[in-house]
């Protein structure tokens, strides 16, 4: 893998425990943004969540569409583990 990808992976792996708090500190309207994304999607189906992080957008979609399928991808295996819980 390319060195810059390794650095990105290491950074997100090191932030697993604080990611949700940190993202809300950096983006004060983060939850409203998640709601807006989920509200903008009106058809259930299969979704690709690139850079799934802790899975917040995927969770919103699963709560809205219980029959949907989500392909979750993240460079950080640690973040992907969190998202899958």
C-alpha positions in Angstrom: 0.0 0.0 0.0 1.2 3.6 -0.6 2.8 5.4 2.4 0.2 8.2 2.5 -2.6 5.6 2.8 -0.7 3.9 5.6 -0.6 7.3 7.4 -4.3 7.9 6.9 -5.0 4.4 8.2 -2.8 4.9 11.3 -4.4 8.2 12.0 -8.0 6.9 12.0 -6.9 3.7 13.9 -5.5 5.9 16.6 -8.8 7.9 16.8 -11.3 5.1 17.1 -12.3 5.8 20.7 -12.6 9.6 20.3 -13.8 9.8 16.7 -17.5 10.5 17.3 -16.8 13.1 19.9 -14.1 14.7 17.8 -16.2 14.9 14.6 -19.0 16.6 16.5 -16.6 19.1 18.0 -15.2 19.9 14.5 -18.6 19.9 12.8 -21.1 21.3 15.3 -24.1 20.4 13.0 -22.8 16.9 12.3 -26.0 15.2 13.5 -28.2 17.6 11.4 -26.0 16.8 8.4 -26.6 13.0 9.0 -30.3 13.7 9.2 -30.2 15.7 6.0 -28.4 12.9 4.1 -30.9 10.3 5.3 -33.9 12.6 4.5 -32.6 13.2 1.0 -32.7 9.5 0.2 -36.2 8.3 -0.5 -35.7 4.8 -2.0 -34.4 1.8 -0.2 -31.9 -0.4 -1.8 -28.2 -1.1 -1.8 -25.9 1.7 -0.6 -22.1 2.1 -0.7 -20.7 4.0 2.3 -17.2 4.9 1.4 -15.2 6.0 4.4 -17.8 4.5 6.7 -16.0 5.6 9.9 -18.0 4.6 12.9 -21.1 4.0 10.7 -23.2 6.9 11.6 -24.7 7.5 8.1 -25.2 3.8 7.6 -27.0 3.6 10.9 -29.3 6.4 9.9 -30.1 4.6 6.6 -30.7 1.3 8.3 -33.1 2.9 10.8 -35.0 4.5 7.9 -34.9 1.5 5.6 -34.8 -1.7 7.5 -34.6 -3.7 4.3 -31.7 -1.9 2.8 -28.2 -3.4 2.3 -25.1 -1.4 3.0 -21.6 -2.0 1.6 -19.3 -0.4 4.1 -15.7 0.4 3.2 -13.0 2.1 5.2 -9.2 2.3 5.0 -9.1 1.7 8.8 -10.0 -1.8 9.8 -10.5 -0.5 13.3 -13.2 2.0 12.2 -14.8 -0.7 10.1 -15.1 -2.9 13.2 -16.8 -0.1 15.1 -19.2 0.4 12.2 -20.1 -3.2 12.1 -21.2 -3.3 15.8 
